[in-house]
Amino acid sequence: MFWIRRILLWIWIAILMINGIPKCTNHSDEEVACFAGTTDHKLERGLVSDNNRTTSIILRNCRISEVDYEAFENLFNLRRLDLSHNKIITFKLGVLDGFTNLIYLNMSYNYITGFPLGLFDQKPNLEILDLKGNEITSLELGIFDLMKKLKYVDLSSNKLLGHNFDPYLFDQSPYITFMDFSRNNMTEAKNNILHAFQSIQFLNLDRCSLNAVPSFAISYNLKTMIHLMLSSNQISELPENTFIQLDNLEILNVAHNVIKRIENRVLQPLKKLKMIVLRHNLLNNIPENLFTDMKNLGNIDLSYNKLEYVTVNAFRGTALKNLNLAGNQLTFLTSNFCLELRNSGVFLAKFYFNQNPWQCWCLHEVLKEVNKYGIKYNREQYNGQVPVCVTSNQFTCIRDMNLVGNYAIQYRNLILHRSD
């Protein structure tokens, strides 16, 4: 009898594999996880449905191409549903009805183009909605209205256009704390698309084709924001009053833009700022008191710009611990740069200054200081195996801005010669 049951079991498994039906396992009475069959599959009633004890279902990467109306019948206690990394194009109206306790819904990395109005109407407790990596082109007004507890929304890597956003789309979702629009085109979005937000903490606008900081990202009702990402756009300037409303901002990322100039007092309203990332821009100088007296600022990344000179005064009064000046046009620093910082109460823990056209004697001074004060730096860059600086006839650090260009040319020729 035992062998008969075992043979029948193997036959059943073979049938499942031939039909491409995902196989599911119960990690407990409450958690169900499935893995793919051999072909694309329509999710129908019977695979995960009709179990009142189930609280979590993971159907990640199960080659699901379509979801039947009754696929989730009688799952009254379901709280987490993961449908990510499948091949779903659309959801029929009503397919998500019936399990109102859902808190987490992941539909990321499918081929979804949009949603029928009312699809989420029976999700009053939903807090996390992950829609990234789909083909969504637009969202109908009202689609989020009945999800009153929504806190986390990821719309990144879709095909959304800012000018198609209805300014009242999020009017019934004031408690969203995490909002990700990255890798969509958010140009021409209305200034008031986020006007209902009361609790936003993180806003991601990375790779959104922006040529300026959008007004909707810095409006007065976003005072609760802690982290703002504006990286990988085409922003060319930061006007003086840009961040005047963002009282609680702690992290500002404007890396990989085309910022050539930065206003003297643009960061002064950000009294709680802890980190600023300005790497990969076109800055050739920074105002002398750009960061002065920003008492919480501990991390400054100015790497891969065109900076030729950096003054100690720019960092006085900060809580600076990590400073990145790599990949600029620096040939020298102020004499006793690290000591001067320490005398003003700034104690560096990490300092990166590699890939600059250093004069060798100036670089020697910097290395001597960082080693003396135990500051971490890119030691592997200075192992004597590759050229890192240029020499002159004078055995001293020449602090002459008129000669910076000459040293930079010598450095480029040195690097080019090495690569040949």
Secondary structure, 3 states (H helix, E strand, C coil): CHHHHHHHHHHHHHHHHHHCCCEEEECCCCEEEEECCCCCEEECCCCCCCCCCCCEEECCCCCEEEECCCCCCCCCCCCEEECCCCCCCCCCCCCCCCCCCCCEEECCCCCCCCCCCCCCCCCCCCCEEECCCCCCCCCCCCCCCCCCCCCEEECCCCCCEHHHCCCCCCCCCCCCCEEECCCCECCCCCCCCCCCCCCCCEEECCCCCCCCCCHHHCCHHHCCCCEEECCCCCCCEECCCCCCCCCCCCEEECCCCCCCEECCCCCCCCCCCCEEECCCCCCCCCCCCCCCCCCCCCEEECCCCCCCCCCHHHHCCCCCCEEECCCCCCCCCCCCHHHHHHHCCCCCCEEECCCCCEEHHHHHHHHHHHHHCCCECCHHHHCCCCCCEECCCCCCCCCCHHHHHHHHHHHHHHHHHHHC
